[in-house]
Amino acid sequence: MQSIISIFREVRDPRDFNARYDCAAMLFIALAATLCGAKSCVDIADFAEANADALAELVDLPHGAPSHDSFSRLFRLLDPAELAGAPQALAVDGDHAGRRAATRSPPPWRRSSPWC
């Protein structure tokens, strides 16, 4: 997990210096939520809230889970070209992930077990 977070630390944070949440932490949460079926900033924020204790063991969340507005603001400001230049160490087997996601309902973070 730390290697993924270190890759996200290479992405320049486009927000002001007083942002409440660490950019790399938010990108990590968004990746985890997306891999678990999240399709929107609301889904990502729901995932973060439902798994805040487990996520706090991996990333700093001094103000709790970020809201959907926080994720939306970050994604609006990020430079897509810069993200495209990030290391390609985050390759995921799309076929396997697609089969798993197609068999799930409701979203996995709403079930009793943390993570997907």
N, C-alpha and C positions, 0 to 999 in steps of 0.2 A: 504494500500500500504506500509506503513512504517513497518508493521510486516514482509512482504515479503522481503523488503530491509534489515531488521535486520537479517533475516535468511541468506541472501547472505553475510552479513558482517562477518559471522562465517567462511566462506570459506577463506582459506589462499591464499593470492595473490602471485602467483609463479613468478611474474615479478620483475624486479629490482626496487629499491626504487624510482627511478625517472620516473616511468610510468606516462603518461599524464592523463589517465582516471582511475577513481576509479573502482576497480574490481566489487564491489557490484552493482554499477550503470550500468556497462556493462552487468552483469548477469541479472539484472532487465529488461533492454532494450531488451536483447535477449529473455527473457521469454515472454514479451509483444509482440514482433515481431513474435515469433513462434506461439503464440496463435492466432495471426492474419493471419497466413498462410505462414510466412517466412520459407524457406527451406534451405537457405545457408547464409554464412556470407555476401554476396552481398545483399541478400534480407533484412537481419537484418540492415545493414548499410543504405540501402534505406529507410527502415522504420524509423530509427533513424533520418535521415536527414529530412524526410517529417514531422515528429512530434517533431522536436527539441524544439520548444517553449513549447509544452505541457509537454514533458519529463523533461525539465529544471525546471518546477514547482515541480517535484517529486524528482529528483536527481541532483547533481551538474554536470554541463557540462560547465566548464570554458573555454574549448577550442572548443566548438561546439560539434556536433555529431561525435562519433568515426567512423573511416573508416572501410571498410571491412578487411583491413590488420590488424587493431587493434583487431577486433573481432577474426580473424583467429589466430593471435599470442596468444591471451589469451586462446583460446580453445585448442590449441596445447600444452600449458604449464600446464593447469589444470590437477590435479590428479583425474581420474575418481573414484577411491576408496574413496577419500575424499568427493567428491560430493555425492556419494551414501550414505555416513554416515550423511549427512545433515538431519535436521528434515524433516519428511514426511508431513509437513503442506501444501505442494503445490499440493495436489491431485486435479485433474481436471476430470470432467466427460467426458471421451474420446468419448463416443457415441454421446453426444450432440455436442461436438466440431467438430467431424468428419462430422456430418450432415451439420453444418453451413459452414465448410470449403469447402465442396463439391459443395455448391451452389454459391460460389463466383468466379468471374472472372471479371476484373483483380484483383490483390492483393488489399486488402482494403485500405492500406495506400496510394495508388495512386488515391483514390477517393477524393472528396472535403472535406469530414468530417474527423476530426482527430480521431484516434483510429479505432477500428474495430466494 
